[in-house]
């Protein structure tokens, strides 16, 4: 008994497929290690850039997410607590100029939001990313975001993680499909680490590849392994906690779902405006201004960003502090919304003639719209940075504003504006990026709050449906049916499902059986009258003994006067047989291995009773019919 069990274990461990899977997962763990270290290094770089540019030069220290503390504080070059607004005006242009020069000189594919580049590499480049891209992306994103450019850190870290996965796959010379999986695993691991959301990061890597409700399920397990390691490494360095510190929100009033439906419509309209503005700015920058050098375009976008930031500082940088302020307001903690620089400026200008609710709602709406403009100018002009971070801030701002208004309109409902901000974060990005599942999970993980899943599900799915006609990521495919990498797998799957019996059912003629004594001239006459490329040769009991094909006829037909001397038995060869229950994929493999155009179909394995013959035209006919039947219901 023991020996039998040991033999089973040994055979299992020696299984080539299991060993291949184990090797792939081990490489994914290495990708996760580097992605976690890369996310940590990028966070340090980004905070140092923020402290040097916004902190020291502009005397502006944006609020941070509740559980993330600044790593650097260089003070300010001037005394006093007021913001140096002329520095806010110029810094984004300077960061954009440096970023543009580096990007368009060394790695043009690193411009814009890196997630789209990773999707493109996965679908159309066999997961190939140049080794320099992650390094260039990290440096330029540090310059862009740290100087006040409005972008997120998920784009850079997704390109850092996916880039290392691709480079490692190139070094190890793995097949293209494994390199794509390593690339996707690296992307999910990097996002899961830097957002403290390992589960959502892994699912995001599989979901973001398609606009429709499709998943790249092959990437899920590799992304899980890589994300586990990356999050563990990042958490070991910076702590295991969510990004935001939130009150314990809850869902206990079904009637409030009507208010959340209003939120779904608003964030859907916001997502539409965001996508249209972003790609409208990109079209102006790279189409209408195509004569201008690409190197200076991010500087022009940065200058326009600085003009907006001069009046609305909260629209600069990542903007995560605004989201935290929404949560702090509900929790009664200070500083809250009224402590934001723009709120203080408005109060100083108008006094308290405007109600706090109206001021808060107007301020959040202004931040949301301002963030749409600054992000479109930053990323659309070629600046380096992600779009998820700004989408989180925009969604939270629009959600918080909607929550304040609904709290005033529906006083009988226990509405907390911060809860609407949280759900708005999820709904906005789910609609813009077509990733409802991973977004619901990600917002829950980055806030540490899982009690708003029901309204989050409602808002995300509603937004996903309303935003079906546009997407934040241009390189997303509609479904797996459109993926170039899936065409071969899809064909194999269909051929594996179809049987020889189904292919034979499309033929209207009967097999031509010949006796061994059939003369060459008679064989030639039968071939001329038939569409078959081979004839089974049978004995007097109609049992298969061999096969004669057109190639055999051509080899002897040139010899004069042999028509009555050569018979079928002289030129027959061993028949390659297949049964009606075998798959068409097996039939193709048999044809290739035997170099035969036709196969003889027999009743069962070992039988010599001929059922028919199968050629490549029969296989193509059955395959095309199956493709039509599979496609028509989708249309």
N, C-alpha and C positions, 0 to 999 in steps of 0.2 A: 504493500500500500504506500509506504514512504517513498520507495523507489519510483512508483508511478507518479506520485505527486511531484517529486523532484524532476522527473523527465518532463512533465507538463510545464513546470516553471522554466526549465531550461529552454524548451522549445518556444515558449512565449517570449523569453528575453532575446532569443535569437531570431525572432520574427523581423525580417527586413523593414517592414512598414513601421513596426513599433520603434525600432532603432532610429529610423529616419525621423519619426515624430519626436522622439526624445532629443535627438540632436537639434532639431528646429527649436524646441522649447528651451533648451539650454542656451542657444544663441539669443533667444528672446529675453532671457533673464539678463544676459550681458547687455543687450540693447536697453533694458530697463535701468540697469546700473548707470550707464552713461547718460541716459535721459534724465535720471534723477539728479546726477551731479551737474549736468548741463542746466537744468532748471534752477538749481541752487546758485550756480555761477551767474546765470543771467539775472536772477533776482538781485544779487549783490551789485552787479554792474548797473542795473537799472536804478537802484536806490542811490548809488554813488552819483550817477549822472543827475538824478533829480535834486539831490542835496546841493550839488555844485552849481547847477544852472538855476532852477527855480528858487532854491533855498538861499544860496549865497548871493547870486547876482540880482534876483528879483525880490528877495525878502518875502517869498511866498511859500509857505509850507502847507500844501493841500492836506486835507484830512485823510486819514488812512482807514482801511477796514479795521473793524474792532479788534481782531486778534492778531493783526500784523502791525509791528512797531517799526519805526524807521531805524535803519542800521547806521546811518551816517548823519552828522549834524555839523556842518562847517560854519555855522553862524551866518552872519550877513556882513557885507562890506560897508554897510552904512548903519548908523544907529537909528533907533525909532522903530515903531511897530507897523508903520504903513507900508503897503505894497509898492514896489517900484514899477509902476505900470508901463513906463516906456521900455523897461527891460522885457516885460511880458509881450510887448509889441514886436520886439526884434528877435528874441531868442528862438521862437519856432522857425523863423526864416534862416537863422544861422545853422540850426540843427538840420533843417531840410537841405541846405546847401551842402554841408559836409556829407550827409547821407546820400544825396544824389550823386555826388562825385564818386564816392566809394562804390555804390551799387552799380551804376551804369558804366563804370570802368572795369570792375572785377567780375560782377555776377548780376547781369540785368534781371535774371529770373528771381532775384531776392527782393525786387520792388513790390510794393503793394502788400496785401495780406497773404501771408505764407500758406494758409490752409488751401487756397485755390491751387497754388503751385504744387502742393503735395497731392491733391486730388488728380491733377493733370498727369503728374509723374506716375501715379498708380494705374490710371486707365490707359495712357497712351505711350508711356516711355518704359514699360516693364519695370517700374519702380526705380529707375535710374536717376540719381541726383548727384551733381558734382560735389566733390569733397569740400570745396571752398564755400559752397552756399551756406551751410549752417554757421560758419564763422562770420561771413559777411553779414548775414541776417542778424546775428546777435549784436554785432558792433553798430550797425546802422540803426537798428531798432532802439538800442540804448541811446543813441544820439537823438533820434526823432522823438521818442516818448519823454526822455529826460529833459529835453529842452522845451517841452510844453506841447508837442504835437499830440493830437488826439488819436490814439490808437491803443490797442490792447496787447497784452503779452502772450496771448495764446497763439497768434500767428507766428511770431519768432520761435517760440518753444516747440510748436508743431513741426516747423522746418528743421529745427535743431535735432529733435528726436527722430523724425522721419529721415533726415539726411544721414544721421549716423547709422540707422538701420540699413539704408541703401548702400552706404559705403562699406559697412561690414559685410553685407551680402556680396558686394563686388570683390572684396579682398578674399573671401572664402570661396568665391566662384560657385555660389549656389545657383540653382535654376531660376529663371525669371519669375516664376510664380512664387517661389520662396522669398525672393528679394522683395517682391511686392508686399508679402505678409510681414516681413521684417520692417519695411518702411511704415506700414499702417500701425504696427505694434509700437514703433518708436513715437509716432504722432500721438497715439492715445496715451502712452506712458508720460510724455512730456506735459500734455494738458492735464492729465490726472494728478500729476505731482504739483504743478505750480498753482492749481486751483484747489488743492486739497480735496480732490474728487476722483478717487481711483476707479470706482465703478463706472461713473459717468464718462470719464475719459476713455476707457476701453470701449464702451458702447458707442460713443461719439465717433471713434475711428471707423467703426463698421457701418454706422448709419449715415454719415455725412457724404458718403460716396454717391448717393442717389437722391434725386428730388422726390421720387415717389416713396411709398411705404415699403421699401426694400432694404435689406441688410446685406452687407458683405460678410456672411456668417463664417466664411473660412478664416476671417481675421479675428474673430472673437476670442478664441482660446489664446493665440499668441499675444493679443493685446491685453488680455487679463494677466498673463504671466509678467509681461513687461511693466504693466501698470502697478502691479503689486510691488515689484522691486523698486520702481522709481518712487512711488509714494513712500515706501519705507525709508529709502535713502533721504529724500527731501524732508520727511517728518523727523528723522533722526537729527537732522541739522537744525531745523527751524521749529520743531514741535508738531505734535499731532493734534490739530484743532481745525475747525472750519475757518474760512476767511472772515465771515461777518459774525458779529455778536448781536443776536436777535432776541427779542422777547419770546416767550412761549406762546406763539399764535396757535389758534385752534379753529376748527370748523364745526359749528354746532347749530347753525341756522340755515336750513335748506333754502329759505326765501332769499338769502343773500346771494344765491347763485344767479338771480336776475341781475343784480348789480355787477357780478363778475362777467356776465354776458356783455354788459355795456363796456367793461374793461377789455374784453376780447376784441370787440369791434374797434376800439380806440387804438390798441396796440397793433392791430392788423393794418389800420390806416397809417400808423407811424412806421411800421415795417415797410409798407409800400413806398412811403415818402423817402425813407432811408435808402432803400435799394435804388430807386429812381435817381435820387440826388447823387449818390455815390458813383453810379455808372454814367450819369450825365456829366459829372465833373471829369471822369476819366475820358469820356468821349471828347470833351472840349480840349483836355490837356494833350491827348495823344493823337487826335485826328485833326482838329481844327488848328492846333498849334504845332503841327508836325514839323514845321520848319525851324522851330526853336530847339536848341540842344536839350536833350532829355536830362542832362546833368543839373540844369538850373530849375527845372520845373518843380521839384519838391520845395525849393526855396520860395518860389512864387506862391505856391499853396501855403507854405509856412507863414509868409507875410500876411496873407489874408486871414489865416488862423489867429495870428497875433493881434490883428485889428479887432476880431471878435473877443479874444481873450482880454484885451485892454478894458472892455466894458463888462465882460462876463468871465472872470477867471475860472469859474467852476467848469467851463467847457474845455479847459486845457487838460493835458495829461491823461491819465487813466480815468480819473473821476470817480474812483471807488468810494472816496470819502463821502460824496453826496448820498450814495446808497446807504452808508452807515448812519448818516444823519437822519434819514427817514426812519430807521429802526430806533435810533436814540430818542426821537420825538415821542414815539409810542411808549417807550420805556420810562419816560420822564427823566432821562439822563441829559446832561449838558456835556459838550455843546450840542445843540440841536439845530434845526433848520435856520432859526433866527440868528445863529452865530456865523452863518456863511457870509463871506465878504460882500456879495451882492445884496443880500438881505439887509445888512447893516447900512450899506450905501443908500438903499431905498428908504429905510427908516429915517436916516439922517436927512434925506431930502424932503420926504413927505410927512415925517413924524408918524404918529399912529392913527392918522386919518383913515387908513385902510385896515380892514379887519385882519387878524392873524391868519384866518382860514383863507381869505382871498389872497393875501400876500404869499402864503405858503404854496397854494395851488398855482398862482401865477409864476412864482419863482421856479417851481419844479417844471412847469410847462416850458418856461423860457430855457431852462437848462437842457431839457430834452431836445427842443428844437435847435438850440445852439450846438449841442453835441452832434446832432445830425449834420450840421453845416461844417463844423470843424473836422469831424471824422472824414467826411466826403472830401474836404480840401486836402487833408493830410494824406490819406490813403489813395484817393483818386488822382492826385498829382504825382504819384510815384513814391511817396514817403513809405518807409518801412515800418510795418506794424500790423497787428491783427484787428479784426472787426468784431470778435466776440465780446471783448471787454467793453468797448463803447456801446454795443447792443445791450449789454447788461445794465449799464448806467441809463441809457435812453429808456429802456423798458421800465426800470425802477422809477425814473422821474415821471414818466407818463402815468404809471400805475399809482404812484403816490398822489399826483395831482387829481387823478380820477377818484381815488379813495377819499380825499378831502372834500371834493364836490359831492360824492355820494353820501358821505357822513352828514353833510348839511341838508341834502335832499331827502334822505331816508333816515330820520332820527330814531325811528323805532327799531332799526336794525343796528346790531352791535358791530359797527364797521370800524376797523382800525386801518388808517391809511398805510401804515407800514406793511400790513398783510397784503394790501393791494400792490404795494411796491414790489414785494417778493414775488407775487404771482405774475405781475407785469413783466418782471425780468424774464421769467420762463416763457410767457406767451409771445413776447416780442421776438426773441431769438428763434423760438420754435417756428414761427411764421416766416421769418426772414431766411432762415437756413434750412428749413424743412427737416428738422431733427427733433420731433416732439418727445420721443422716448428718452433720449439721452439728456435733453434739456430739463425735463421734469426731474430726473434723478440728480443732475448737476446742481440745479438751484437748491434742491433739498440738502445736498452735501455741503455746498459752500456756505449755507446759512445754518446748518445743523438743525433744521426744522423740517420734520416729516409730517406735521399735522395739517398741512394745507394741500395734501396730495389731491383731494377731490376737486377743489376749485382750480388747482394747477392743471389737472387733467382736462377739465372742461375748457379752460382758456386756451391751453396749448393745442388741443385738437381743433377747436373752432378757428383759431388763428391759422393753423396748418391748412385747413380746408379753404379758408378765405384767401390765402396767399399762394394758391397753387400755381398761378400763372407767372410768378416771378421768383427769383432766388438770389440770395446774397453771394452764392458761389457759382460762377458761370460754368465751371468745368464739371459740375455734377451731371450725371446722366439720368435720364428719366427712370430707367429700371435696369435690371440685370440683363434683359434681352438686348439692350443696346451696347453693352460692354464688349469692346473688342476682345478682351481677354477671356470672355465666356463663350465665344462662338464655337471654339473647338470642343470645349466641355459640353456645350449644349448639343452639338452634333453627336458626340459620343453617347450622351445620355439617351437621345432619341433612338439611335441605332442599337443601343443595348436593350432598350425596351421593346423594339419591334422584333418579330420573329420571322423566320424563313417562311412559315405557313402564311403569314399576312402578305408577304411579298409575292408568293405564288398565286395568291387569290386575285392579283391584278392581271395575271396572264390569261389569255383566252385560247391559246393553242395548247396542244398536248405534246408531251416529250416525244422525240423521234428515237426509237430504239432500233438498233441494227444488230444483225447476227454476225458472227465471226466470219461467215462465208460470203458476206456482201462484198461485191467487187468494187474496185476503185472507181470505175466509171459510174456505177450506181451510187456510190457515196457522193461523188461530185454532183450528180443530178439532184440528190436529196438536199445537199447543202445549198444548191442554187434555189431550191423551192422553199427553204426554211430560214427563219431568222435566228436559229440557234447557232452558236459558235462551236458546239461540241455535241457529239452523239454518244450516249451510253451504249456499250457493247454488251449483249446478253447472250446466255447460252440457250439451249433448247427448252429449259425450264423458266425462261425469262428472268434469270437471276444475273445480277451485274457481275461482269468479269473484267471490265476495263472501260476505256473511253477513247474516242477518236475525235480530235479537234481539227479546225481548219488549218492550223499550222502544220500538222502532219501531212495533210493533203498537199499543201503547197510545196513541201520538200520533195515530193516524189512525182508530182504531176508533170514536171518538165522532162522526165525521161520518156522518150517516144516508145509506143507500143507496149506499155506496161498496164494499160487499162484492164486487160483480162487476166493478167498474171498476179497482181497484188490484190489481196483481200483485206478486209477490216482486221482480221486476226493478226496480219503481218505488221500493222502499224499501230495497233492499240497500245495503250500504256495504262499504268495503274490510275484508277479514278480517285480524285479527291472528293470525299463524300461529306455530307452534312445532313442533319435531320430537320424536319419541319419545326421542331421546338427550339432549335438553336437560334441565337440572336443574330441580327444582321451584322453586328459588330464582329462577332466570331466568324461570320461568313467572309467579311472583308479581310480579316486577318488570314484566313485560310487561303484566299485568293492571292494575297501578297506573298505569303510564304511559299506557295506552290508555283507561283508565276502562271496561274491559270486564269482564263477569261470566264470559264463556266465551271460550276460545281454541280455534281450529281447529288440530288436529294434522295435519300433512302428513308424507309419507314422509321427505323430506330437504329441506335448505335449497334454495329455488328451485323445489321441486316443487309441483304443484297437485293431487296425488293425495291425497284426504282419507283419513285413518286414523281419526279420531274427533274428539271435542270434549272439552275439559278445563275443569272449573269448580272453584270454591273448595272445594266439598264433597269432590271427589276428592282435592285436595291435603291437606285436613285428615284424611281417612281414611288416606291413606298415611303421613302424619306420625305419627298416633296409633299405627298399627301398628308403625312403626319404634321409637317410644319404648317400647312394651311389650316388644318383642323385645330392646331394649337393657337394660332394667331388670330383667327376670325373672332372668337369670343372676346378677346381683349379689345379689338377695335369697336 
